[in-house]
Amino acid sequence: MNNCCIFSENSDIFIQDYKMPISVGGSIALALSYAIIALLGSISNGLVGLTYLKWRGQILKQPKDVLILSLAIGDFVMSSMVCPLGFASAVSRNWTSGYAGCVFYGFFSTWIGLSSIAQLSLHAIERYVTLSSPTPNVISVKRAFQMVMAAWIASFIASCFPLMGWSEYTFEGFGLHCSILWDSTSASDSSYSFFLLIVFFLLPVAAISFSYGKIFFIVRRIYLNADTMWGHDAQATKESYEAQVKTAKQLLLMIAGFMFAWTPYAIMSAAVAIFGTRIPFGYHEYPSLFAKTSNIYNPVIYFFTYQSLREKAIDLLRCKGNANLVHPIPHVQ
């Protein structure tokens, strides 16, 4: 168990060994940050999810759409169900949700974070396979759905290990949020930390880097040999390929956003787990909170880069979609 807090074995009551309370100003800043992430993340990701569900027959047609919907659902759960626990604790300057709440917070934060990086890496590989294949849509929506489900299931299993004794979910930072036990010196706890860093960070980053390295050379080679590849009468093939390249660029922007949010937390975790770096008390709070800002700007990326999603979301907000479902009543004179 970590050195700042313990749980009673017979109840969900949290018992602190010692307490280094966060300042009033610090707690207000954390509470405000959690409130912004919870409110904006819930609204924006909820809008993405509702838009895809309402017009699934029109815009849920490509692997990228399956990915966006899946990521939006995960970010919505994080914003609407996990962040409010951190907000309540920041307001009271103490954890308010007991042991069960701490496990809930740690489990879902880990599950959603791991599944997101796994999905992004799988879809980076999908972009490479698609662009290197003569068939424009070699990976179907059904296969993309299977990839997404595989990422969710694998990350779920990995997130369950602390519940079965391989490491544990406990407090981090000021004791206002929970995560796995990164700073333990026991072989069991540290091996799980290494497992997450290697399997769910280093390997996905390597897969993404490899895929986009290959994509760069494929795109460069084909554009340099455009006339040879397409000729003068293959405009449709050219347009299809350019659309695939555009999708690869959009996915790269999504990956960059995720890495921007989560890399500080991954670096801090690696420094603690691998090198035994002692992070000043409470400083764990900031990389963890910063990682959750992706819940806000991910939907911005979706709406900015995908015109059809943006247009349908605007129609949803204007309630235009319901007009097509209502038959006009004939005028009776």
ABEGO torsion letter per residue (X at the ends): XBAABBBBAABABBBBABBBBBBAAAAAAAAAAAAAAAAAAAAAAAAAAAAAAAAAAAABABAAAAAAAAAAAAAAAAAAAAAAAAAAAAAAGBBAAEAAAAAAAAAAAAAAAAAAAAAAAAAAAAAAAAAABABABABBAAAAAAAAAAAAAAAAAAAAAAAAGBEBBBBBEAGABBBBBAABABAAAAAAAAAAAAAAAAAAAAAAAAAAAAAAAAAAAAAAAAAAAAEAAAAAAAAAAAAAAAAAAAAAAAAAAAAAAAAAAAAAAAAAAAAGBBBBBGAAAAAAAAAAAAAAAAAAAAAAABAAAAAAAAAAAAGAAAAAABBBBBBBX
